[in-house]
């Protein structure tokens, strides 16, 4: 069997499990061959099939995310190392960086804070946008911080990115961090009883997904703490579930924020832009 034939067979094998069966099969084959996807198309389609390919296809057929199989994912044009210790970066989350770029177009941030950094995708994307900025990423998972540190080295940002083991549910977690011009956060926001695709629920870290019966536990805990971390004219971008804009917006407004909604490429509510309201606590801090 040639590479081309094996890709066709794998596409049929995966067809009932993913909407991107052909694309997944091509990525897995390129990985098994140790080449790029473009090189696969140009030079390798008539090669014999590498033995590893069948194993990779079976892992994907068991709903394991392609990013975990490859150990890599792309976000904001950056190739990042990924493992089951962190969520797979999703294109929807790029909405936060797009919104931040517009909000801070005339005043580049000097300091960036990424809350729940995971792979470091949001922090490193922001640092790639603003080469003069420095940032801090926090996470409660040592494994996640190890990956984020490796990704910072990968993108020559290790001198600008500080990765810290912190948990925003613990008292004093932010006491020595200072203030920031941009805060980014993709906290857990899925309801405990939500039915998820097996690619997510069987493989991605539950602690980064679930946030109580209504998915709002981390917003209720985190948003009231943000004003103490924000410099004058700072902006915070918070990812939300597509049905959570009203509920999370109410939590933010009660914490003293003016709220702007941003939608993703599918026109779903995806991020809230928060600025400290004039006259609210912390507005002139």
PAGU-619665 format. One record per residue: x, y, z of N, C-alpha, C in turn; residue in three letters. Coordinates in steps of 0.1 Angstrom, whole numbers, padded with zeros to 4 digits, always signed. Example, Ala and Ser with C-alpha at 12.3 -4.5 7.8 and 13.67 -1.06 7.14 Angstrom:
2
+0132-0057+0078+0123-0045+0078+0132-0033+0078ALA+0128-0022+0071+0137-0011+0071+0129+0000+0079SER
***
This chain:
285
+0009-0012+0000+0000+0000+0000+0009+0012+0000UNK+0005+0022-0008+0013+0035-0009+0007+0044+0002UNK+0015+0055+0004+0010+0066+0013-0003+0071+0009UNK-0005+0074-0004-0018+0079-0008-0029+0069-0005UNK-0027+0057-0008-0038+0047-0005-0041+0046+0010UNK-0030+0046+0018-0032+0045+0032-0040+0057+0038UNK-0037+0069+0032-0044+0081+0037-0059+0080+0033UNK-0062+0074+0022-0076+0072+0018-0083+0062+0028UNK-0076+0051+0031-0082+0041+0040-0084+0047+0054UNK-0074+0055+0058-0075+0061+0071-0087+0071+0072UNK-0089+0078+0061-0100+0088+0060-0113+0081+0062UNK-0114+0069+0056-0127+0061+0058-0128+0056+0072UNK-0117+0052+0078-0117+0047+0092-0121+0058+0101UNK-0117+0070+0099-0119+0081+0109-0132+0089+0105UNK-0138+0086+0094-0149+0094+0089-0160+0096+0099UNK-0163+0086+0107-0175+0087+0116-0171+0093+0129UNK-0158+0096+0131-0153+0101+0144-0149+0116+0144UNK-0147+0122+0132-0142+0135+0131-0147+0142+0118UNK-0150+0155+0119-0154+0162+0107-0142+0165+0098UNK-0130+0162+0102-0118+0166+0095-0109+0153+0092UNK-0116+0142+0088-0109+0129+0087-0098+0130+0078UNK-0100+0136+0066-0089+0136+0056-0077+0144+0061UNK-0080+0156+0067-0070+0165+0072-0062+0158+0083UNK-0069+0151+0092-0063+0144+0103-0054+0133+0098UNK-0059+0125+0088-0050+0114+0082-0038+0120+0076UNK-0039+0131+0069-0027+0137+0063-0017+0142+0074UNK-0022+0148+0084-0013+0152+0095-0006+0140+0102UNK-0013+0130+0104-0007+0118+0110+0003+0111+0101UNK+0000+0111+0088+0010+0105+0079+0022+0113+0078UNK+0021+0126+0077+0033+0135+0077+0041+0133+0090UNK+0035+0132+0101+0042+0129+0113+0049+0116+0113UNK+0042+0105+0108+0048+0092+0107+0060+0092+0098UNK+0060+0100+0087+0071+0101+0078+0082+0110+0082UNK+0079+0119+0092+0088+0129+0097+0090+0140+0087UNK+0080+0144+0080+0081+0155+0070+0069+0164+0072UNK+0069+0175+0065+0059+0185+0066+0047+0180+0057UNK+0035+0186+0059+0024+0182+0051+0026+0186+0037UNK+0032+0197+0034+0034+0202+0020+0044+0192+0014UNK+0054+0188+0021+0064+0178+0015+0057+0165+0013UNK+0048+0161+0021+0040+0149+0019+0033+0149+0005UNK+0026+0161+0002+0019+0162-0010+0029+0162-0022UNK+0040+0169-0021+0049+0171-0032+0058+0159-0035UNK+0062+0151-0025+0072+0141-0027+0069+0127-0022UNK+0060+0126-0013+0059+0113-0006+0046+0105-0008UNK+0037+0109-0017+0024+0102-0018+0026+0088-0024UNK+0036+0085-0030+0038+0071-0036+0048+0063-0029UNK+0053+0068-0017+0062+0060-0009+0055+0049-0002UNK+0062+0039+0003+0056+0029+0011+0051+0035+0025UNK+0041+0029+0031+0035+0034+0043+0045+0031+0055UNK+0048+0041+0063+0056+0038+0075+0048+0030+0085UNK+0055+0021+0092+0048+0012+0102+0040+0020+0113UNK+0046+0031+0117+0040+0039+0128+0026+0044+0124UNK+0023+0046+0112+0010+0052+0108-0002+0045+0113UNK-0003+0032+0112-0015+0025+0117-0017+0027+0132UNK-0007+0028+0140-0008+0030+0154-0014+0044+0156UNK-0009+0054+0149-0014+0068+0150-0029+0069+0147UNK-0033+0062+0136-0047+0062+0132-0056+0056+0142UNK-0051+0045+0149-0059+0039+0159-0061+0048+0171UNK-0051+0055+0174-0052+0065+0185-0062+0076+0182UNK-0062+0080+0170-0072+0090+0166-0086+0084+0166UNK-0087+0072+0161-0100+0065+0161-0105+0063+0175UNK-0097+0063+0185-0101+0063+0199-0104+0076+0205UNK-0105+0086+0196-0109+0100+0199-0098+0108+0206UNK-0085+0104+0206-0074+0112+0211-0072+0124+0201UNK-0071+0136+0207-0069+0147+0198-0056+0146+0190UNK-0057+0151+0178-0045+0151+0169-0033+0158+0176UNK-0036+0169+0182-0025+0177+0189-0018+0169+0199UNK-0025+0160+0207-0018+0152+0216-0010+0141+0209UNK-0015+0136+0199-0007+0125+0191+0005+0131+0185UNK+0004+0143+0180+0016+0150+0173+0025+0156+0184UNK+0019+0160+0195+0027+0167+0205+0029+0182+0201UNK+0021+0187+0192+0022+0200+0187+0009+0206+0183UNK+0007+0219+0184-0005+0226+0179+0000+0240+0175UNK-0008+0246+0166-0005+0260+0162-0015+0269+0168UNK-0010+0281+0172-0019+0291+0177-0013+0305+0174UNK-0021+0313+0168-0016+0327+0164-0003+0326+0156UNK-0002+0316+0148+0010+0314+0139+0022+0308+0146UNK+0020+0305+0159+0031+0299+0167+0029+0284+0168UNK+0040+0276+0166+0039+0262+0168+0043+0259+0183UNK+0034+0252+0190+0035+0250+0204+0036+0236+0208UNK+0044+0232+0218+0044+0219+0223+0031+0217+0231UNK+0025+0205+0230+0012+0202+0237+0013+0188+0243UNK+0006+0187+0254+0005+0173+0260-0009+0173+0267UNK-0013+0161+0272-0026+0160+0279-0026+0168+0292UNK-0015+0174+0296-0015+0183+0308-0022+0196+0306UNK-0024+0200+0293-0030+0213+0290-0041+0211+0279UNK-0050+0221+0279-0060+0221+0268-0053+0223+0255UNK-0059+0217+0245-0055+0220+0231-0059+0234+0227UNK-0049+0243+0223-0053+0256+0219-0062+0256+0207UNK-0073+0265+0208-0083+0265+0198-0083+0278+0191UNK-0086+0278+0178-0087+0291+0170-0096+0301+0177UNK-0107+0296+0183-0117+0305+0189-0110+0314+0199UNK-0100+0309+0206-0093+0317+0217-0085+0328+0211UNK-0082+0327+0198-0075+0339+0192-0083+0351+0192UNK-0096+0350+0194-0105+0362+0196-0099+0371+0206UNK-0094+0366+0217-0088+0374+0228-0077+0383+0223UNK-0068+0377+0215-0056+0384+0210-0061+0395+0200UNK-0070+0391+0191-0075+0401+0182-0082+0413+0189UNK-0090+0410+0199-0096+0421+0206-0086+0429+0214UNK-0076+0423+0220-0066+0431+0227-0058+0440+0217UNK-0055+0434+0205-0048+0442+0195-0055+0455+0191UNK-0068+0454+0190-0076+0466+0187-0078+0475+0199UNK-0080+0470+0211-0082+0478+0222-0069+0486+0226UNK-0057+0480+0223-0045+0486+0227-0036+0491+0215UNK-0043+0493+0204-0036+0497+0192-0028+0510+0193UNK-0033+0519+0201-0026+0532+0203-0017+0532+0215UNK-0017+0522+0223-0009+0522+0236-0005+0508+0239UNK+0006+0503+0233+0011+0490+0235+0013+0486+0249UNK+0009+0475+0254+0011+0471+0268+0026+0469+0271UNK+0030+0473+0283+0043+0470+0288+0043+0457+0296UNK+0032+0454+0303+0032+0442+0311+0019+0434+0308UNK+0020+0421+0306+0009+0412+0303+0008+0401+0313UNK-0004+0398+0318-0007+0387+0327-0016+0377+0320UNK-0012+0364+0320-0020+0354+0315-0024+0344+0327UNK-0037+0344+0329-0042+0336+0341-0047+0323+0336UNK-0040+0312+0341-0043+0299+0337-0036+0296+0323UNK-0023+0298+0323-0016+0299+0310-0015+0286+0302UNK-0017+0274+0309-0016+0262+0301-0004+0260+0293UNK-0005+0259+0280+0006+0258+0271+0014+0271+0269UNK+0008+0282+0274+0014+0295+0272+0009+0302+0260UNK-0001+0296+0253-0005+0301+0240-0009+0316+0240UNK-0018+0320+0250-0022+0334+0250-0011+0343+0253UNK-0003+0340+0263+0008+0348+0267+0018+0350+0256UNK+0022+0339+0249+0032+0340+0239+0027+0347+0226UNK+0014+0345+0224+0008+0352+0212+0008+0367+0215UNK+0005+0371+0227+0006+0386+0231+0020+0391+0230UNK+0030+0383+0235+0044+0388+0234+0049+0388+0220UNK+0043+0380+0211+0047+0381+0197+0041+0393+0190UNK+0029+0398+0195+0023+0410+0190+0030+0423+0195UNK+0035+0422+0207+0042+0434+0213+0056+0430+0217UNK+0065+0432+0208+0079+0427+0211+0086+0434+0223UNK+0081+0446+0227+0087+0453+0238+0081+0449+0251UNK+0070+0441+0251+0063+0438+0264+0070+0426+0271UNK+0067+0425+0284+0071+0414+0292+0058+0408+0298UNK+0058+0396+0302+0046+0390+0307+0048+0380+0318UNK+0038+0377+0325+0037+0366+0335+0026+0357+0332UNK+0029+0344+0332+0018+0334+0331+0017+0326+0344UNK+0005+0324+0349+0004+0316+0361-0005+0303+0358UNK-0002+0293+0365-0010+0281+0364-0008+0273+0377UNK-0018+0265+0381-0017+0257+0393-0011+0243+0390UNK-0009+0240+0377-0003+0227+0373+0012+0228+0370UNK+0020+0221+0377+0034+0222+0374+0037+0216+0360UNK+0030+0206+0356+0032+0201+0342+0029+0211+0332UNK+0018+0218+0333+0015+0229+0324+0026+0239+0323UNK+0031+0243+0335+0041+0253+0335+0054+0249+0328UNK+0057+0236+0329+0068+0230+0322+0067+0231+0307UNK+0055+0229+0302+0052+0230+0288+0053+0245+0284UNK+0047+0254+0292+0047+0268+0288+0062+0273+0288UNK+0070+0269+0298+0084+0273+0298+0091+0268+0285UNK+0089+0255+0281+0095+0250+0269+0090+0258+0257UNK+0078+0262+0256+0073+0270+0245+0078+0284+0245UNK+0081+0289+0257+0087+0302+0257+0101+0302+0252UNK+0108+0291+0255+0122+0289+0250+0121+0287+0234UNK+0111+0280+0230+0110+0277+0216+0108+0289+0208UNK+0102+0299+0214+0099+0312+0206+0107+0323+0212UNK+0118+0320+0218+0128+0330+0222+0122+0341+0231UNK+0113+0337+0239+0106+0346+0248+0109+0344+0263UNK+0118+0334+0265+0120+0330+0279+0125+0342+0288UNK+0132+0352+0282+0136+0363+0290+0125+0373+0293UNK+0114+0372+0285+0103+0381+0286+0091+0375+0293UNK+0091+0362+0294+0079+0355+0300+0084+0348+0313UNK+0077+0351+0324+0079+0345+0337+0068+0336+0340UNK+0070+0323+0342+0060+0314+0345+0060+0310+0360UNK+0048+0311+0366+0047+0310+0381+0036+0300+0384UNK+0039+0292+0395+0030+0282+0400+0021+0290+0410UNK+0009+0293+0406-0001+0300+0414-0015+0295+0412UNK-0024+0297+0422-0038+0292+0421-0046+0304+0426UNK-0055+0309+0417-0063+0321+0421-0074+0318+0432UNK-0075+0305+0435-0084+0302+0446-0077+0303+0460UNK-0064+0305+0460-0057+0305+0472-0054+0320+0477UNK-0056+0323+0490-0053+0336+0494-0039+0341+0491UNK-0037+0353+0487-0024+0359+0485-0017+0355+0472UNK-0024+0348+0463-0017+0344+0451-0012+0355+0443UNK-0018+0367+0444-0014+0378+0435-0007+0389+0442UNK-0004+0388+0454+0001+0399+0463+0014+0405+0458UNK+0022+0398+0451+0035+0403+0446+0036+0405+0431UNK+0025+0404+0424+0026+0404+0410+0026+0418+0404UNK+0021+0428+0411+0021+0442+0406+0009+0444+0397UNK+0010+0454+0388-0002+0457+0379+0002+0455+0365UNK-0008+0454+0357-0006+0450+0343-0015+0458+0334UNK-0010+0460+0321-0017+0468+0311-0027+0459+0304UNK-0024+0446+0303-0033+0436+0296-0033+0424+0305UNK-0046+0419+0307-0048+0406+0314-0056+0397+0305UNK-0051+0385+0303-0058+0375+0295-0061+0363+0303UNK-0073+0357+0301-0077+0346+0309-0087+0337+0301UNK-0084+0324+0301-0093+0314+0296-0096+0304+0307UNK-0104+0308+0317-0106+0299+0329-0115+0288+0325UNK-0116+0278+0334-0126+0267+0332-0140+0274+0332UNK-0149+0269+0323-0162+0275+0322-0173+0265+0317UNK-0170+0252+0318-0180+0243+0313-0188+0237+0325UNK-0201+0235+0324-0209+0230+0334-0205+0216+0338UNK-0206+0212+0350-0201+0199+0354-0208+0188+0347UNK-0221+0190+0344-0229+0179+0338-0230+0180+0323UNK-0222+0189+0317-0223+0191+0302-0218+0178+0295UNK-0225+0175+0284-0221+0164+0275-0211+0170+0265UNK-0199+0164+0265-0189+0169+0256-0185+0158+0246UNK-0179+0162+0235-0173+0152+0226-0163+0144+0233UNK-0162+0131+0229-0152+0123+0236-0137+0127+0234UNK-0135+0134+0223-0122+0140+0221-0118+0149+0232UNK-0128+0156+0238-0125+0165+0249-0126+0158+0262UNK-0138+0152+0265-0140+0147+0279-0131+0135+0282UNK-0127+0127+0272-0118+0115+0275-0104+0119+0276UNK-0100+0130+0271-0085+0133+0270-0080+0146+0276UNK-0088+0157+0275-0083+0170+0280-0085+0171+0295UNK-0076+0179+0302-0076+0179+0316-0089+0185+0322UNK-0096+0177+0330-0109+0182+0336-0108+0194+0344UNK-0096+0196+0351-0095+0208+0359-0094+0221+0351UNK-0091+0220+0339-0091+0232+0330-0104+0234+0323UNK-0114+0224+0324-0126+0225+0317-0138+0229+0326UNK-0140+0222+0337-0152+0223+0345-0152+0233+0356UNK-0163+0240+0358-0164+0251+0368-0177+0251+0375UNK-0181+0240+0380-0194+0240+0388-0206+0237+0380UNK-0218+0237+0387-0230+0233+0380-0234+0242+0369UNK-0231+0255+0370-0234+0265+0359-0222+0270+0351UNK-0211+0264+0354-0198+0268+0347-0193+0282+0351UNK-0198+0287+0362-0195+0301+0365-0186+0303+0377UNK-0182+0291+0384-0175+0292+0396-0162+0300+0395UNK-0154+0298+0385-0141+0305+0384-0143+0320+0380UNK-0153+0323+0373-0156+0337+0370-0160+0345+0383UNK-0168+0338+0391-0172+0345+0404-0160+0347+0413UNK-0151+0338+0413-0139+0339+0421-0128+0348+0415UNK-0126+0348+0402-0115+0355+0396-0118+0370+0393UNK-0130+0373+0387-0132+0386+0382-0132+0397+0393UNK-0137+0395+0405-0136+0405+0415-0121+0408+0420UNK-0112+0399+0416-0098+0401+0420-0090+0409+0410UNK-0096+0411+0398-0088+0417+0387-0085+0431+0389UNK-0094+0439+0395-0091+0454+0395-0078+0457+0403UNK-0075+0449+0413-0062+0451+0420-0050+0448+0412UNK-0052+0442+0400-0040+0438+0392-0039+0447+0379UNK-0048+0456+0378-0049+0464+0366-0043+0478+0367UNK-0034+0482+0358-0029+0495+0358-0039+0505+0352UNK-0037+0518+0354-0047+0527+0348-0048+0525+0333UNK-0061+0525+0328-0064+0522+0314-0061+0508+0309UNK-0059+0499+0319-0057+0485+0315-0069+0479+0309UNK-0067+0468+0302-0078+0460+0296-0076+0445+0300UNK-0087+0439+0303-0087+0424+0305-0096+0418+0295UNK-0092+0407+0289-0099+0399+0279-0101+0385+0285UNK-0114+0381+0287-0118+0369+0294-0126+0360+0284UNK-0121+0348+0282-0129+0339+0273-0141+0334+0280UNK-0152+0332+0273-0165+0327+0278-0171+0316+0269UNK-0180+0308+0275-0187+0299+0267-0198+0307+0259UNK-0202+0301+0248-0211+0309+0238-0224+0313+0244UNK-0228+0307+0255-0241+0310+0261-0239+0317+0275UNK-0227+0322+0277-0225+0328+0291-0223+0343+0291UNK-0225+0350+0280-0222+0364+0279-0230+0372+0289UNK-0242+0369+0291-0251+0377+0300-0247+0374+0314UNK-0245+0362+0318-0242+0358+0332-0228+0363+0336UNK-0218+0361+0327-0204+0366+0331-0204+0381+0330UNK-0211+0387+0321-0211+0401+0320-0217+0407+0333UNK-0227+0401+0339-0233+0406+0351-0223+0405+0363UNK-0215+0394+0363-0205+0392+0374-0194+0403+0372UNK-0190+0406+0360-0180+0416+0357-0185+0430+0361UNK-0198+0433+0358-0203+0446+0361-0204+0448+0376UNK-0208+0437+0383-0209+0438+0398-0195+0440+0404UNK-0185+0436+0397-0171+0438+0402-0165+0451+0398UNK-0173+0460+0391-0168+0473+0388-0163+0475+0374UNK-0167+0466+0364-0162+0467+0351-0172+0472+0341UNK-0167+0479+0331-0175+0482+0319-0172+0470+0309UNK-0182+0465+0303-0180+0452+0295-0184+0454+0280UNK-0175+0449+0272-0177+0448+0257-0176+0434+0253UNK-0186+0429+0245-0186+0416+0240-0179+0415+0227UNK-0171+0404+0225-0164+0401+0212-0169+0387+0208UNK-0171+0386+0195-0176+0373+0189-0164+0367+0181UNK-0165+0354+0180-0155+0346+0172-0158+0346+0158UNK-0150+0338+0150-0152+0338+0135-0166+0332+0131UNK-0171+0324+0140-0184+0318+0138-0196+0327+0143UNK-0192+0339+0147-0202+0349+0152-0209+0344+0165UNK-0201+0336+0173-0206+0333+0186-0199+0341+0197UNK-0207+0345+0207-0200+0352+0218-0188+0344+0223UNK-0176+0351+0224-0164+0343+0228-0156+0350+0238UNK-0156+0363+0239-0147+0370+0249-0154+0383+0254UNK-0151+0386+0266-0155+0399+0272-0143+0407+0275UNK-0144+0420+0270-0134+0430+0272-0138+0438+0284UNK-0129+0438+0294-0133+0445+0307-0124+0457+0309UNK-0130+0468+0313-0123+0480+0317-0129+0485+0330UNK-0121+0490+0339-0126+0495+0352-0135+0507+0349UNK-0147+0506+0354-0157+0517+0352-0152+0530+0360UNK-0154+0541+0354-0151+0554+0361-0161+0555+0373UNK-0155+0558+0385-0163+0560+0397-0165+0547+0404UNK-0160+0536+0399-0161+0523+0406-0148+0521+0414UNK-0149+0512+0424-0137+0509+0432-0125+0505+0423UNK-0114+0511+0425-0102+0508+0417-0101+0516+0404UNK-0110+0524+0401-0110+0532+0389-0098+0542+0388UNK-0094+0547+0400-0083+0557+0400-0071+0551+0407UNK-0071+0538+0408-0059+0531+0415-0046+0533+0407UNK
***
